[in-house]
Amino acid sequence: MIDRYARDAMKAVWQDQFKFETWLEVELAVCKAWAEHGEIPAEDIPLLERATFDMPHWEEAFKTTRHDVTAFLSSISRNLGPESRHIHKGLTSNDVWDTATALQLRAASNILLEGIDKLEEAITRRAVEHKDTLMMGRTHGVHAEPTTLGLKLALWVEETRRMKQRLEQAARGVSVGKFSGAVGTHATLPPEVEETACRFLGLEVENISSQIVPRDRHAEFVTALALCAASLEKFATEIRSLQRTEVLELEEPFHAGQTGSSAMPHKRNPELSERICGLARLIRGHSVTALENVALWHERDISHSSAERIILPDATMALDYILDLAAYVIGGMVVYPENMMANVEKTHGLVFSQRVMLALIDKGLTRDEAYKITQTASMESWNTGQDFRDLLRQSTDVGEHLPTDELESLFDYTYYTRYVDQSFARIGL
């Protein structure tokens, strides 16, 4: 799976054959709508349904027409009789193009939503597995206070759910059809025929359009893809950081016989996570193009069209791929709890500094006084490598306010994890 740039299902959505077959589906839906409103003989519909698309015929016709839609109309009409006159009745090219694109985007969205579900399942499983696995929490990349790997992953679970919600909303936004003619006035196709045709296709109606569906819808969609990719990049960046040799708390799956470098046989690189980060940048760039496609001349120009032929397939295929890749990496990543614990202890107990300060405040010291006493011992530990806990035990300032048993009770890692179950319960885990 991870050796392909996108799953076959997503590739199929954007292949020319599928695109033109979708155009044909749209054309036939309009013909049926005309028939339902008495403008096309009902007996002609079975004849029209014999229409098929032929790619070689389209390619030959395109050499002459240099126009996608007119070449398409020539292709699907080739094996029809007089009933072919009903095809494209009252339509402009973008009535077909935009409505068919909505069907393609809906199909692509369904595939992406399946990928998000798969990712959520993988993260959830690992979060539950490591709910109580203690590790160092870091702020600014520097040791802060302990957390658990499960809490880190539970946060990703919730972010993945938001990812799905955004995509669902954006998918609804682009799942609209329009059959309003050359500049959106319905002069050649009345609104009731448009509504019927969209109903046949399972699409909402664009209430008011120009020659095209407004591109703010597509911008929202591609931006939702970019946000999904940004979250995946966040997850991948964290995995990359925790795989560094000096840290080595997590590691991507690495199979027997796999190599990490042509020069250095020892290398085990986070190259899959790096790939996710790189492709997230690509998708983010496409969101900028989608935003720039919103502003067009008058009722339409064609500046957006050439870009959409690239960004819509490219962004959906890239996201499909990195969703699958992220699920694979997180589902199979190696966890090193012993390294996590060693890293927690690397700063010799400094993680307890806030708890000691708060205990001194509870004994009646001002915050400034408690902070100064605790920071003095902390900085000595930083500079000398002495254990922070030993320095506190030796401090007369601390001993004056905290008896030995109370001080020792502060050096308890479970203090930091006592609400993990509640956090998990909040998100239904």
C-alpha positions as CSV (number, residue, x, y, z in Angstrom):
1,M,0.0,0.0,0.0
2,I,2.6,2.6,1.0
3,D,4.7,2.0,-2.1
4,R,2.0,3.6,-4.3
5,Y,1.4,7.3,-4.6
6,A,-2.3,7.0,-4.1
7,R,-4.8,4.2,-3.7
8,D,-6.3,2.9,-7.0
9,A,-9.8,4.1,-6.0
10,M,-8.7,7.7,-5.8
11,K,-6.8,7.5,-9.0
12,A,-9.9,6.2,-10.7
13,V,-12.0,9.2,-9.7
14,W,-9.7,11.5,-11.7
15,Q,-9.0,9.4,-14.7
16,D,-10.4,10.9,-18.0
17,Q,-12.6,7.8,-18.6
18,F,-14.4,8.3,-15.3
19,K,-14.7,12.0,-15.8
20,F,-16.3,11.7,-19.2
21,E,-18.6,8.9,-18.0
22,T,-19.7,11.3,-15.2
23,W,-20.3,14.0,-17.8
24,L,-22.6,11.5,-19.6
25,E,-24.4,10.8,-16.3
26,V,-25.0,14.5,-15.9
27,E,-26.2,15.0,-19.5
28,L,-28.7,12.1,-19.1
29,A,-30.0,13.4,-15.8
30,V,-30.8,16.7,-17.5
31,C,-32.6,14.8,-20.4
32,K,-34.6,12.9,-17.8
33,A,-35.5,16.1,-16.1
34,W,-36.7,17.7,-19.3
35,A,-38.8,14.6,-19.9
36,E,-40.3,14.7,-16.5
37,H,-41.4,18.3,-17.2
38,G,-42.8,17.3,-20.6
39,E,-40.2,18.9,-22.8
40,I,-38.6,15.7,-24.2
41,P,-40.7,12.7,-25.3
42,A,-40.5,10.1,-22.5
43,E,-40.0,7.3,-25.1
44,D,-36.7,8.9,-26.2
45,I,-35.1,8.4,-22.8
46,P,-34.4,4.7,-23.2
47,L,-32.9,5.6,-26.6
48,L,-30.7,8.3,-25.1
49,E,-29.5,5.8,-22.4
50,R,-27.8,3.9,-25.2
51,A,-25.2,6.7,-25.4
52,T,-21.7,5.7,-24.5
53,F,-18.4,7.5,-24.3
54,D,-15.6,6.5,-26.5
55,M,-12.1,7.9,-25.7
56,P,-10.5,7.4,-29.2
57,H,-13.5,9.1,-30.8
58,W,-13.2,12.0,-28.3
59,E,-9.4,12.3,-29.0
60,E,-10.1,12.4,-32.8
61,A,-12.9,15.0,-32.4
62,F,-10.8,17.1,-30.1
63,K,-8.1,17.5,-32.8
64,T,-10.7,19.5,-34.7
65,T,-12.8,21.2,-32.0
66,R,-10.0,21.9,-29.5
67,H,-12.9,22.0,-27.0
68,D,-13.4,19.3,-24.4
69,V,-17.2,19.5,-24.3
70,T,-18.0,19.7,-28.0
71,A,-15.7,16.8,-28.6
72,F,-17.4,14.9,-25.8
73,L,-20.9,15.6,-27.3
74,S,-19.7,14.3,-30.6
75,S,-18.4,11.1,-29.0
76,I,-21.6,10.3,-27.0
77,S,-23.9,11.1,-30.0
78,R,-22.1,8.9,-32.5
79,N,-24.4,5.8,-32.0
80,L,-27.6,7.7,-31.4
81,G,-30.4,8.7,-33.9
82,P,-32.6,11.8,-34.0
83,E,-33.0,11.7,-30.2
84,S,-29.4,13.0,-29.9
85,R,-30.8,16.5,-30.4
86,H,-32.0,16.4,-26.8
87,I,-28.5,16.1,-25.4
88,H,-27.1,19.3,-23.9
89,K,-30.5,21.0,-24.4
90,G,-30.2,24.5,-22.8
91,L,-26.8,23.8,-21.3
92,T,-23.5,25.6,-21.3
93,S,-20.3,23.7,-20.9
94,N,-19.9,24.5,-17.3
95,D,-23.3,23.2,-16.4
96,V,-21.8,19.8,-17.2
97,W,-18.3,20.5,-16.0
98,D,-19.1,21.9,-12.6
99,T,-21.9,19.5,-11.8
100,A,-19.7,16.5,-12.8
101,T,-16.8,17.9,-10.8
102,A,-19.2,18.0,-7.8
103,L,-19.8,14.3,-8.3
104,Q,-16.1,13.6,-8.5
105,L,-15.3,15.6,-5.4
106,R,-18.1,13.8,-3.6
107,A,-16.5,10.5,-4.6
108,A,-13.1,11.7,-3.6
109,S,-14.4,12.9,-0.3
110,N,-15.9,9.5,0.6
111,I,-12.5,7.9,0.0
112,L,-10.8,10.5,2.1
113,L,-13.3,10.1,4.9
114,E,-12.6,6.4,4.9
115,G,-8.9,7.2,5.2
116,I,-9.6,9.5,8.2
117,D,-11.6,6.7,9.9
118,K,-8.7,4.3,9.4
119,L,-6.3,6.9,10.8
120,E,-8.5,7.5,13.8
121,E,-8.7,3.8,14.5
122,A,-4.9,3.5,14.4
123,I,-4.3,6.4,16.7
124,T,-7.1,5.4,19.2
125,R,-5.7,1.9,19.5
126,R,-2.2,3.2,20.3
127,A,-3.5,5.8,22.6
128,V,-5.4,3.3,24.7
129,E,-2.4,0.9,24.6
130,H,-0.1,3.6,26.0
131,K,-2.5,5.6,28.2
132,D,-0.2,5.3,31.2
133,T,3.1,5.1,29.5
134,L,5.1,7.9,31.2
135,M,7.2,10.2,29.0
136,M,8.6,13.7,29.1
137,G,6.4,16.6,28.2
138,R,8.3,19.3,26.4
139,T,7.7,23.0,25.8
140,H,10.0,24.9,23.5
141,G,11.7,21.6,22.9
142,V,12.9,21.7,26.5
143,H,11.8,19.3,29.3
144,A,8.8,20.6,31.1
145,E,6.7,18.1,33.2
146,P,5.8,14.5,32.6
147,T,2.9,13.4,30.5
148,T,2.0,10.1,28.9
149,L,2.2,8.9,25.4
150,G,-1.5,8.0,25.6
151,L,-2.4,11.7,26.3
152,K,-0.2,12.9,23.4
153,L,-2.0,10.4,21.1
154,A,-5.5,11.2,22.6
155,L,-5.0,14.8,21.5
156,W,-4.3,13.5,18.0
157,V,-7.5,11.4,18.1
158,E,-9.6,14.5,18.8
159,E,-7.8,16.5,16.1
160,T,-8.5,13.7,13.6
161,R,-12.2,13.9,14.5
162,R,-12.1,17.7,13.8
163,M,-10.4,16.8,10.5
164,K,-13.3,14.6,9.6
165,Q,-15.9,17.2,10.6
166,R,-14.2,19.9,8.4
167,L,-14.0,17.6,5.4
168,E,-17.6,16.5,5.8
169,Q,-18.7,20.2,5.8
170,A,-16.5,21.1,2.9
171,A,-17.7,18.1,0.9
172,R,-21.3,19.2,1.5
173,G,-20.3,22.6,0.2
174,V,-19.0,21.3,-3.1
175,S,-21.8,18.8,-3.6
176,V,-23.9,21.2,-5.6
177,G,-25.0,21.2,-9.2
178,K,-26.0,24.0,-11.5
179,F,-27.9,24.1,-14.8
180,S,-28.6,27.8,-15.2
181,G,-27.1,28.4,-18.7
182,A,-24.6,30.7,-20.2
183,V,-24.6,33.4,-17.6
184,G,-26.8,31.9,-14.9
185,T,-30.1,33.4,-15.9
186,H,-31.9,30.1,-16.6
187,A,-33.0,31.6,-19.9
188,T,-32.5,28.3,-21.7
189,L,-33.3,25.9,-18.8
190,P,-35.8,26.8,-16.1
191,P,-35.1,26.4,-12.4
192,E,-37.5,23.5,-12.0
193,V,-35.7,21.4,-14.6
194,E,-32.4,22.3,-12.8
195,E,-33.9,21.2,-9.5
196,T,-35.1,17.9,-10.9
197,A,-31.8,17.1,-12.6
198,C,-29.9,17.8,-9.4
199,R,-32.3,15.5,-7.5
200,F,-31.6,12.7,-9.9
201,L,-27.9,13.2,-9.3
202,G,-28.3,13.4,-5.5
203,L,-26.9,16.9,-5.4
204,E,-28.0,20.1,-3.8
205,V,-28.9,23.0,-6.2
206,E,-26.7,26.0,-6.4
207,N,-29.4,28.6,-5.6
208,I,-27.8,31.4,-7.6
209,S,-24.9,31.0,-10.0
210,S,-23.2,32.7,-12.9
211,Q,-21.9,30.5,-15.6
212,I,-20.1,28.5,-12.9
213,V,-20.5,27.4,-9.4
214,P,-18.9,30.1,-7.2
215,R,-15.3,29.0,-6.4
216,D,-15.4,29.9,-2.7
217,R,-17.0,26.5,-2.4
218,H,-13.9,24.8,-3.9
219,A,-11.6,27.0,-2.0
220,E,-13.2,25.9,1.2
221,F,-12.8,22.3,0.1
222,V,-9.1,22.5,-0.8
223,T,-8.5,24.5,2.4
224,A,-10.1,21.7,4.4
225,L,-7.7,19.3,2.7
226,A,-4.8,21.6,3.6
227,L,-5.9,21.6,7.2
228,C,-6.1,17.8,7.2
229,A,-2.6,17.7,5.8
230,A,-1.3,20.3,8.3
231,S,-2.5,18.0,11.2
232,L,-0.8,15.0,9.6
233,E,2.4,17.1,9.3
234,K,2.1,17.9,13.0
235,F,1.8,14.2,13.9
236,A,4.7,13.3,11.6
237,T,6.9,16.1,12.9
238,E,6.5,14.9,16.4
239,I,7.3,11.3,15.4
240,R,10.4,12.5,13.6
241,S,11.5,14.5,16.6
242,L,11.0,11.6,19.0
243,Q,13.0,9.3,16.7
244,R,16.1,11.4,16.9
245,T,19.0,9.3,18.2
246,E,19.5,11.5,21.2
247,V,15.8,10.9,22.1
248,L,14.7,7.6,20.6
249,E,11.3,7.3,22.3
250,L,9.4,6.4,19.1
251,E,10.5,4.9,15.8
252,E,8.8,4.3,12.5
253,P,8.3,0.7,11.4
254,F,11.5,-0.7,10.0
255,H,11.4,-4.1,8.3
256,A,14.0,-6.7,7.9
257,G,16.1,-6.0,4.9
258,Q,15.0,-2.4,4.7
259,T,17.9,0.2,4.2
260,G,18.1,3.7,5.4
261,S,21.1,5.0,3.6
262,S,23.2,3.9,0.6
263,A,26.4,5.0,2.4
264,M,25.7,4.2,6.1
265,P,24.3,0.7,6.8
266,H,23.3,1.7,10.4
267,K,20.7,4.3,9.4
268,R,17.0,4.0,10.4
269,N,15.5,7.2,9.2
270,P,12.0,8.6,9.7
271,E,11.6,8.9,5.9
272,L,7.9,8.1,5.9
273,S,7.1,10.9,8.3
274,E,9.3,13.2,6.3
275,R,7.4,12.2,3.2
276,I,4.1,13.2,5.0
277,C,5.6,16.6,5.8
278,G,6.7,17.2,2.3
279,L,3.4,16.3,0.7
280,A,1.5,18.4,3.3
281,R,3.4,21.4,1.9
282,L,2.3,20.6,-1.6
283,I,-1.4,20.4,-0.5
284,R,-1.0,23.7,1.5
285,G,0.2,25.3,-1.7
286,H,-2.8,24.1,-3.6
287,S,-5.1,25.8,-1.1
288,V,-3.5,29.2,-2.0
289,T,-4.3,28.5,-5.7
290,A,-7.9,27.6,-4.8
291,L,-8.3,30.9,-3.0
292,E,-6.9,32.7,-6.0
293,N,-9.5,31.0,-8.2
294,V,-12.4,32.7,-6.3
295,A,-11.9,36.0,-8.2
296,L,-12.9,35.7,-11.8
297,W,-13.9,38.2,-14.5
298,H,-17.6,38.9,-14.7
299,E,-19.7,35.8,-15.0
300,R,-16.7,33.6,-15.6
301,D,-13.3,33.5,-17.1
302,I,-11.2,30.3,-17.6
303,S,-8.2,31.2,-15.4
304,H,-9.4,28.8,-12.7
305,S,-10.0,25.9,-15.0
306,S,-6.4,25.0,-15.9
307,A,-5.4,25.2,-12.2
308,E,-8.2,23.0,-11.0
309,R,-7.3,20.3,-13.5
310,I,-4.1,20.0,-11.4
311,I,-5.0,21.0,-7.8
312,L,-8.2,19.0,-7.3
313,P,-6.8,15.6,-8.4
314,D,-3.4,16.4,-7.0
315,A,-4.6,17.5,-3.5
316,T,-7.1,14.7,-3.1
317,M,-4.6,12.0,-4.2
318,A,-1.8,13.4,-2.1
319,L,-4.0,13.6,1.0
320,D,-5.3,10.1,0.3
321,Y,-1.8,8.8,0.2
322,I,-0.5,10.5,3.4
323,L,-3.6,9.6,5.3
324,D,-2.8,6.0,4.5
325,L,0.8,6.5,5.3
326,A,0.1,8.1,8.7
327,A,-2.2,5.3,9.7
328,Y,0.6,2.8,8.8
329,V,3.3,4.7,10.6
330,I,1.3,5.3,13.8
331,G,-0.3,1.9,13.8
332,G,3.1,0.2,13.5
333,M,5.5,2.6,15.3
334,V,7.9,1.1,17.8
335,V,7.6,2.6,21.4
336,Y,10.6,2.6,23.8
337,P,9.2,3.1,27.3
338,E,12.6,2.5,28.9
339,N,14.1,5.4,26.9
340,M,11.1,7.6,27.8
341,M,11.8,7.0,31.5
342,A,15.5,7.5,31.1
343,N,14.8,10.8,29.4
344,V,12.4,11.8,32.2
345,E,15.3,11.3,34.6
346,K,17.8,13.0,32.4
347,T,17.3,16.3,34.2
348,H,17.8,14.8,37.6
349,G,14.4,15.5,39.1
350,L,14.0,19.1,37.8
351,V,10.5,18.1,36.6
352,F,9.3,18.5,40.2
353,S,10.2,22.1,40.4
354,Q,6.7,23.5,40.0
355,R,5.3,21.1,42.6
356,V,7.9,22.1,45.1
357,M,7.2,25.8,44.5
358,L,3.5,25.3,45.0
359,A,4.1,23.3,48.2
360,L,6.2,26.2,49.6
361,I,3.4,28.6,48.7
362,D,0.9,26.4,50.5
363,K,3.2,26.8,53.6
364,G,2.7,30.5,53.5
365,L,5.6,31.8,51.4
366,T,4.9,34.4,48.8
367,R,5.1,33.3,45.2
368,D,8.3,35.3,44.7
369,E,10.0,33.7,47.7
370,A,9.0,30.2,46.8
371,Y,10.0,30.7,43.2
372,K,13.5,32.0,44.2
373,I,14.2,29.1,46.6
374,T,13.1,26.6,44.0
375,Q,14.9,28.3,41.1
376,T,18.2,28.5,43.1
377,A,18.2,24.8,43.5
378,S,17.1,24.2,39.9
379,M,19.9,26.3,38.4
380,E,22.5,24.6,40.6
381,S,21.2,21.3,39.3
382,W,21.4,22.5,35.7
383,N,24.9,23.8,36.1
384,T,26.4,21.0,38.2
385,G,24.4,17.9,37.2
386,Q,23.6,17.2,40.8
387,D,20.2,15.7,41.5
388,F,17.6,18.4,42.1
389,R,15.9,16.3,44.8
390,D,19.2,15.9,46.7
391,L,19.8,19.7,46.6
392,L,16.3,20.2,48.0
393,R,16.9,17.7,50.8
394,Q,20.1,19.7,51.7
395,S,18.4,23.1,51.5
396,T,17.8,24.7,54.9
397,D,15.3,27.1,53.2
398,V,13.3,24.2,52.0
399,G,13.7,22.2,55.2
400,E,12.4,25.1,57.2
401,H,9.0,24.8,55.6
402,L,8.7,21.3,54.3
403,P,9.3,18.3,56.6
404,T,11.2,15.4,55.0
405,D,8.2,13.2,54.6
406,E,6.2,16.0,52.9
407,L,9.2,16.8,50.6
408,E,9.6,13.2,49.6
409,S,5.9,12.8,48.8
410,L,6.3,15.5,46.2
411,F,8.7,13.3,44.1
412,D,5.9,11.2,42.7
413,Y,5.4,10.8,39.0
414,T,1.8,9.6,39.4
415,Y,0.9,13.1,40.5
416,Y,1.2,14.2,36.8
417,T,-1.0,11.4,35.5
418,R,-3.8,11.2,38.0
419,Y,-6.3,12.8,35.6
420,V,-5.5,10.7,32.5
421,D,-8.6,8.6,32.8
422,Q,-10.8,11.7,33.0
423,S,-9.1,13.2,29.9
424,F,-9.7,10.0,28.0
425,A,-13.3,9.9,29.2
426,R,-13.9,13.4,27.8
427,I,-13.3,12.1,24.3
428,G,-15.1,8.8,24.8
429,L,-12.0,6.6,25.2
